Amino acid sequence: MGPRGRERRAGAVQSTNDSSSLSKSSLAAHGYVRDPFAALLVAGAPRRAPLIHRGYYVRARAVRHCARAFLERAPAAGGPRRQILSLGAGSDSLYFRLKAAGRLTWAAVWEVDLPDVAERKAATIRATPELAALAGPPLGPLGAGPGSALRFTSEDYRLLGSDLCDLPALARALEASGLEAGAPTLLLAEAVLSYLEPGSAAALLAWAAGRFADALFVLYEQTGPHDAFGRVMRRHFERLSSPLQGLAGLPDVAAQQRRFLDAGWAACSALDMNEFYRGLLPAQERRRVETLEPFDEFEEWHLKCSHYFILAASTAGALAPAELLPPEHAFPRVEPAPLAGVLCARVLEEGRGCDLKRFGHASALLGPGVILSTGGFGEHEGRHARMSTCHVLRRRPGSGWSAGPVWGAGAQWDGRLFHTMTPFSDTRVLVLGGRLSPVAPVSGMYWLSCPSPEGNGADPLKVTVTEVGPEAEFPSPRWRHSAAKVLCQRQTYLFVYGGRNGRDAVLGDCHFLHVDTMTWVTLPVEGPEPDARHSHSACSWKGGALIAGGLSVSEEPLGSVHFLKPVSNGFCWERLEVQPPITPRYSHTAHVFDGKLLLVGGVWIHSSSVPGVTVIDLTTKLSSEYRIDTACVPWPLMLHNHTSIFLPEEQQLLLLGGGGNCFSFGTHFNPHPVFLDITPLKL
């Protein structure tokens, strides 16, 4: 890379530092961490989204966990003071937090970043009384000697401007500033190595392993570049002109660990951020964080955490990484069953206007030839918003599927998310639940009436929206719930289970709507109740309902399958003992096909693989796994917050919409419906 290319890249990486610093300032301002210095080191007071707050919170806690363990290690009698070397420190406030907490009595901090970044931070420190007072009086004149990298120096703080790719210059600058090669040293790199060219990053790791006799290297970085979320993540950084260099050759945490061992480090341990959050943070602290702000972006939270990790590597005789990040303290892995086959996916290309760019919506099949989708968050005329329009796919004889025109009448559709749509005939659908915001559940219920279209399907489909009267209104508003038709004493009921309501993190109650009279009734339900959950699935089966997966009150995916079984006077809960146990998941869809329960897509955190289709034989209770082949899908297929329709004639699933607001990487929509061939499941 030439000089101009390096300058452009330095500017792009510097902009990521500025954005990160503003996020850390917002993190502290909203009570996630105690950091009065973050706002002093960066201009501006932005309001970041709760999802970004959570992402930066778990990053801050992971780095704090490692730094404290290093500083609390018993010092050798008469030995040198400890050293912290922060590489690519940017505007981070670590030094000031440690100094204010009294943790630098026997330690000092060195920070290195690009010269312009270091100079700007030094100027901020000198101009801010609180920061200057903590750092203490400068030691000697700055810039002593030609080419000096020092930008700020005090008794326990050195700030250097140096390029991490120029190792000879970096080594000279560190030695000149008093860093001792034989002293216990913690090297920190937070989302830094991924911006370096692979050769430069490898050289830096090998240089550090050879230079320091007693060293611990702590790395926070991205991983998982090849799945759908990882591809969206990579494209984000490419658009910022700061691509994640070499990440394609480091596809998982195990590869990152091998990189350190190959560079000469004696031992290495690593956890992804889901494992760190659930395994090393106390439950009480997790509950505190989870109740700080209204939150309803669980899928993106867990996916982001599965694509970042914290790693510790040490030289011989240093703090053992396994003591710092013990894998046995992480939550147990539940790997899926061995792969039983592959299901092919292809994009629906018939007709025009079939795009369905939305997630959190609901879909229903009306008769054999009309699929209606409503609500959700999506794209309309180039803007992202809650969707107040209906989308319809119609099958014309001999012509396949195409999007048909829709016009509506009656009550105004409110654009709710995470609701349910249940067909009661070939022309009527009941819409129940949903939300307008994470604190605003919707109380109203709607009938959507769609008379059977005539002709060749070119005429507009009329959708009439009618609000259900107050006498039948759902008594317990919620979203992320499930609804399925069940039978009791030859009467049909709509069974509604679980969800959230804005007050309770999760619900475990059930309700029954008598279909003929449209009244809510109480029916006896026996047996041990399932764990309360939301974002689960429900399928009608043998007059009852199969409940699978979901997210628990502790925000952990569930792997249980329960059957609400009809009995003489009501229902009885029965847990299906599936073998091998399925990997816990949520935000999936489900169908019963050929005596099997199919769980499609979703999000899981107990495995590093990507959810495909889990198949549970309802007779034998045996489970198997099928991978979804997306080679014919030319964009990342992100299967959560989607809907799916079972087409019995074709023996296919039609996957509609899906995606999410992918952390700070932008909003992703699956743009086109996708067919999934499930005929191999009959073999």
N, C-alpha and C positions, 0 to 999 in steps of 0.2 A: 504494500500500500504506500502511495506517494505522500509527500508532505500535505498536500491539499486534502487528500482523502482522510489522513489522520486528523486534520483540523476539523473537518466536517463531522467525523465520528466522535471526536472529543466534545464538540458542541452538542451532538445528539445525546450522548451519555450524560453530559452535564444537565441537560433538560430533564432527564429521568431522575437525577438527584434532586432537582428543584421540586418536581412533582411529589417525590417520596417525602421530602422534608415537610411539605405542606400537609401531606396526609398524616405524618407523625404529629404535627401540631394540632390538627383536628382530633386525632386520637386522644391526646391528653386533655384537650378542651372538653371532651364529652365523657370524661371520667373512666376511660378504660385503663389508663396508666397514670402514675404520678410523675409528671415531667414539666416543671415550671420553666425549663430552659428551651424546650423545642420552639416555642413561639418567639423567643428572643433571637434565635439563630436564623429565622427565615421571615421575610416580609409577607404580610397577608394573613388573613384569618378565614380560610375556606371552610365550608361545611361539607365534609365527605359523606358518602352514603354509608349506612350501617354495615353493608357487606364489606366495604373497603376498611372500615374500622376493625372489623373482626380479623381480616387478613393481616393488617399491620399489628394488631394486638398479639396474635399468636407468634408472629415473627419477633416482636419485642420480648415476649416471655421466653422464647427459646434462647435468644442471645443472652438475656439476663441470667437464665438458668446456668448456662455454660460459664459466663464471666464470674458469677458468684462462686461456683464450684472451684474455679481456678484460684480465685483470691482467698478462699477459705482453706485451701490446702495448707497443712502445717508447714511453716517455713523451716528450712534447715538452720540450725544454730550458727549464727555468724555469717550466714550465706548472703548473697546479693539480693537486692530488692527485686520484686517481681516486675515484669514488663508486659504491657499490653500494646500490641502493634496492630492498629486498625488500618487495613488496606482499602483504599477507596472510601474513606470515611465520610466524605461529603459534608453535609451540615448536621451530622448526627451529634446528639448531646451526651453520649455515653460518658465522656470524661467528666462533665459537670455534674451528672447524676451521681457518679461514683464518689466524686470529691465531696459533694454536699452530704452524702450518706456516711462519710468518714471511712470509706473503704480503700483509700489510697495512702494509708499511713506507711505501709511498706511496699508501695507499688508506684509506678509511673506509667503514663500513657503517651504513646507516639501515634500520630495520625498522618497518613499519607494520602494525597489526592493530586489531581492535575494542578499545575501551578496556578492557573486562574481561579480554580475552586478554592484552593488553600489560601490564596491571597484575599479573596472575598471573605472567607470565614475569619481570617486573622483581623481584617478591618472591622468586622462586626464585633469581635471580642473586644478590641481596643475601644470601640465606640459605645459599648454597653456596660455601664458601671457594674451591674450584677455579675456579668461574666468575667470582667476584668478583675474584680475583687476575688472571685473564686480561684481564678488561674494564678493569681499572685503576681508580684512584680517580675518584669522580664529580666532574664539573665543575659547580660552582655548585649552588644549591638547586633541587630539583625542584618543579615546579608553579609556577614564577615567573610571576606575572601571571594574571589571570582567564582561565579556560578553557584553560590550557596543556595541550598534548597530550603533553609529555615525561613518560615514565615512568622512563627510565634514560638517563644521558648520561655519556660518558667521552671521552677524547681521540679515539678512532677508532670510537665506537659510539654511536648514538642509537636509542632505542626509543620509538616514539610510539603513542599510542592515538587512532585517528582512523578514521572511516567512509569507505571508498573511494568511496561514492556521493555524499559531500558534498565536491565538488571545491574550492569556495572555502575551506572549513575546512582541507582537506588541504594546499592550496597555502600557506596562512598558516602552518600548523604546520611544514611542511618549510622554509620560508624562515626562520622564527624559530629553527629548530634548526641552521641553518648550511649547508643544502644549496645548492650553487651551480648556477645554471641554465647557466653556460657551461663547467663542468668536464665531462670525460669521465664519463659515467654509464651504469651497467648497471642496468636495471630488470628485476627477476625477478618472475614471477607463476606459481607452481606450483599448478595446479588451483584458481584463484581467480576468474578472469573468468567461468567457467561458472556460478558461483553468483550473479552479479550479473544484474539485469534487463538485457535487451539494450541499452536506451537508455543505462543507466549505464555498461555496459562500453564502448560505442562512444564515449561522452563521455570516459572515462578515457584511451582510446587517443589520441583527438584532442588532449586536453589535454597528454599526455606528449610527443607529436610536436611540438607547438608550443612547449612550455616549454624543452626541452633542445636545445641546439645540436649537441651531440656525444653521441649516445645510442645504446645498443643495448638493445632490448627482447627478453627471452627468455621464452617462454611454453611451459609444459607443461600439456596439457589433453586433454580427451576429444574424440573425433570418431566418425563413422560411426553416427549415432543410429537409422537406419532399418532395418538388417538385423536378423536374429534376435538376435545377441549385443548389438547396440546397444539393442534394445528391452528386453532383460533388464537391461542397465546402467542405462538411464533409469528403469525401474521401481524399481530398488534405491534410487536417490537420492530418488525420489518418496516411497517408504515412510519414508525418513529425514527427510521434510519439508524437504529441501534439493534441490529439482529442478534439473536442469541447464538454466538459463535460456537461451533463444535457440539451443540446440544444433540444434533442428529446422531452423533457417534457415541453419546452417553444416554441411552434410552431409558435407564432406570437407576434406582439408588444403588443397586449392586454394581453397576458399571462405574458409578462415581467412587465407590469404595475401592474398586480395583485401580482406578486412576491414581489414588493416593498411595496405595501399596506399591504400585509400579514406579512411583516417583521417589521411593525410598523411605516412606513413613512406616514405622514398625507395626502399628495397629490402627484400626479404624472401625467406627461404629456410626450408624446413621438411622434416623427415623423420618418417615414423612410426617407432615404437620398434622394429619389426622391422628397418627399414632402418638405424637408428642402431646397433642391437646388432650386426648382421652387417657393416655397412659401416665403422664407426668404432671398434669395440673390437678390440684385437689378438686373434688366434686363441688365443694362450696364456692370456690373461685369460678368454676365454670358456670354455676348458676347465677352468680353475680353478673358476669359478663353477658349472659344470655338474656338478662332482664333489663339491661341498660336502655335499650331502644326497641321500638317495635321492629320485628324482623320476620321476613317471610321468603328469604332467598336461600333456603337450605341446600338446594341442589348445587348452586354455584359455590357456596361456602365449602361444601365437602369436596367438590371437584377441584377447587383452587388448592385446598390443603393436600390433596393427593398429588398435585403437580408441583409442590415445593417440599423441601426437606431440610433438616438440620443434620450436619455431619461433624464428627470430631475425630481427628487423627492425631497421633502422638508419636514422638520419637521414643527410643528405648529408654526406660526409666522414668518417663513422664507420667502424668495422671492418665490412668487407663481409660480409654474412651468408653469401654463397656460399663465402667462405673458411672460415667457421666450420662450416657444415653443407653441404659440397659434395655435390650429388646424384650426381655421377659416382663418388663413393666408396661409395655404397650398392650393394647387390647388384643385378644387372641385373633389370629387369622382364621377365616373360614373360606378356604379355597373351594371353587366350584368343582363339581364332579368332572372326571375326565371327559374330554370332548367326544360327543357321540356323532357329530356330523356338522354340516354347514348348510345354512339356508340362504338362498340367493336373493338379493334385493335389487330392484330396478326402479328407475324413476318413471312415474306416470307421464307420458309424453303425448298422449292422445288429446286432441282438441286444443283449444287455446284458453288462457285465463285460468288455468287450474292452480295457479300459485296460491298457497295458503301460508303466509308468513305471520304466524302467531303462535303463542304458547299460553298455557294455562286456560285453554278453551275447552269446550265440550263438543262431542259429535254423536250423531245417532243415525242409524240406518232406518229409513222409512220404506217399507216394502222392499222389493228386490232392486230398485233402480234409483233411489234418491238418498244421498248422504248430506245431512244438514249439520253445519258447525256454527257455533255461536260464541260470542264473548272472547275473553282472553286479552292478552297484550300483543300488539302486532304492528305491522307497517301498513299505513294507508296513505296513498298519495305522497309518498316520500317522507312521511312523519311517523314517529313511534308514539303510540297512544293506546289506551284501552279501547277495544273494538266494540262499536255499537252496530255493526253490520253483520248480516248473516251471509254465510258462504255455502253454496250448494254445488254438489257434483251430481250429474245425472247420467245414467247409462241409456244410450239410444240403441235400439236393436241394430246389430250389424255395424255399429260405428264406435263402440267402446264408450269410455267415460269422457265427459267434458264438463267444464264449468258452465252452469246455466244462469241466466239473469234472474234476479230476485227483486220483488217489491213487497212491501209490508203495509200492514194497517193495524190499527188498534193501539194498545198501550205503547209508550216509548220504551224501547229496549235500553237497559242501563249500562251495558258494557262490563258486566261483572266478570271476575276471574275465578277459577277453581270451583266451579259449580258442577252439577250433574244434570244430564239430560236422559230421561228414560222414556222410550217409546211405549205408548199404550195402545196403539193401533198403527196401521199403515199411514195414518194422516195426522196423528196427535202425539205430541211430546210434552212431558212435564219437566220444566226447569226448576231446580231446587237448590237453594244455598248459593254460596259464592261470596266474594268480597269486592269492595271498591278500593280499599287500602288495608294495610296490615292491622288496622284498628277499627275497621268499619265493615262488619259482616252485613250482608243484604238480607232483609227479612221477607221480602215479597217472593211469591211463587208465580210462575207464568205457565200458561198453556201456549204452545206453539202449534198452530193448525196449518197443515199444508195439504190442500186437496190434491188428489192425484192429477198430474199434468196430462194434458191431452195432446194429440198430434205427435210431432217428431221431436219434441223437447226444445224447440226454438222459442216457444212462447215463455214469457216470464213466469216463474214459480211464485205464487202468492203465498206469503207467510203472514198469518194473522197472529198477533201477540195479544193475549188476553190475560189480565191479572186475575189470579185466583182470589175469590172472595175472602173476607176476613174470617168467616166461620171455618175455613179449611186451611188458613195460613199456618205455615210450619211454626211450631211453638218454640223451637230452639235453633236460632240462626247459626250458621257455621259455614266453613269452607274447607277444602282438602278432605272432604268426607267421602263416603261411598253410598251408592243406592242400588238396590237390586230387587227384582220382583220375587216374592216367595209365596208359598201356599200353606194355608192352615185351615183344616176342616173344609176343604174345597173352596175356600175363599181366597182371593188374591189380595196381597198386601205389597206395598212398597216398603222395604226394609232399609232404614237409614242408619248408618253406623259411623262413629268416630268423627275426626276432623278437629278444627280449631275454631275459636269464636272471638278472639281479640282480648279476652280476659284470661282464658285458660290456655296454657301452652298446648294441651292435647286433651281430647275428649274420649271417653270410653263408654258412653251411653248409647242406647239404641232406641229407635222409634219406629212405629208401624202406622202406615197410612192405608186405611181400608179403601180399596180402589173403587168399589161400586158406589159407596156413599161419600167418598172424599172426606172422611173424618179420621182424625188421629185417635188411635185406640191403644190400650195397654194389653199386651199378651204375655203370658208367663214364659220366662226363659230360664231354664235350669242349667246346671253344670258350671264348672269354673270359667269365669269370664276371661277373655283374652286381655293382654295388656292394652291399655288405652293407646291409640295411635292415630296418625293422620297420614295422608299421601299414600294410602294402601290401595288395594284393589278388591273388588267384590264381583263375583259371578254367580248367577243363578244356576243351581244344579239340584236335581232330584227334589224339587219343591223347596229347597233351602238355599243357602248362600255360602259360598267359599270366600273367606277373607284371607288375604295373603300379604305379607310384608308390611311396610309402613315405617313411620318414624315415631320413636317412643318419646316420653316426656323428657328424657335426658338427651334428646336429639341423636339417638343412636338407631341405625336401621335395624329392623326386626326380620327374623328369618322364619317365623312361625306361620303355619297354615291352619286355619280353624274352619270347621263346618258348622253352620247354624242348621241343625238337623230338625226337620219336622217330627213332632211326636203327637200323641193323641190329643192333648189339650193345648199345645203351644209349640215351643221349640226347646232344643237342648244344645248347648255348646259342646263340640267334640274336637279335640286337637288331633290333627293328622300327624302321625310319627313318620316323617319322610326320611328315607335313607338313599344315598347319603344326605345329611342335612344340607339344605340349600343355603347359598350365600345370602345373608341379610341384604335386603334392597328396599327401595321405595321409589315413588314417582314413576312407576312402571304402568303398563296396562296388562289386562289378563282376559283370557277366553277359555272356554271349555270346547275341546275339539277331539272327537273320536275317543271319548273316555279319558282324555288327558287335560290337565290344567296347564295352560301356557302362560308364562310370565315374560313379558316382552320389554326389553330395555330397562330403563330406570337408572338409579344411582346406587352404588355400593361402595363401602370403604374398608371392608375386611379382606379385599383381594386387590392385587395390582392389575388384574385383567379388566376388560371392559364387559359389562353385561350384554349378553346376547339374548337368547331365548332359553329359559329354564322350563323343562317339560317334566311334569309330575303325573305318573300313571295313577289314576284315582282308584284303581283296583288293587294294585300291588304296593302302592305308596313309594315306588322307586323313582328317583329323580335322575335326569340326564341333562346335559348342556349342549346347546347348538350355537355355533358362532354365526354371526350375520356377515355374509360376504358383501361388502360395499364397493367392490371394484367397479361396478357399473353406476355408482352414484358419484358424480363429479364434484362433490362438495362434502364438507364434514357433516355426517349424519349424527346428530346429537339426540339420542333417544331418552329424553326426560321432558316432562311437561307436555308430552304429545298425546294424541288420541289414536286409537286403532279400531278398525271396523273389520269384522270377520265376514268374508264373502263366501257363502257356502257353495255356490255354483262353481266358482273358480278354485275353491280350496286355497284361498289366499287371504292374507291380511293386508289391508290398506292402511298405511301409517300416515297420519295427518299432522302437520305442524311439528312443534317441539323446538327446544332450544332454551335460551335464557340470557340474562344479563351477566356475562361471563367475567365477574370480578371487575377489574378496571380495563379489561381487554375489549370492551364493546359488547353490543347486543348481537346475538346470533339467532337467526331463524333458519330452520330447514325450509327452503323455498318451495319445494314441490312435493306433492304426495308420492309415496313410495310403496310399491307392491313388494310383499314378502311371501315367497312361495313356501308353503308349509306341507306340501304333499309328501316330502320325505318322512314326515312324522307318522304317516300311516304304515310305514314298512315294519 
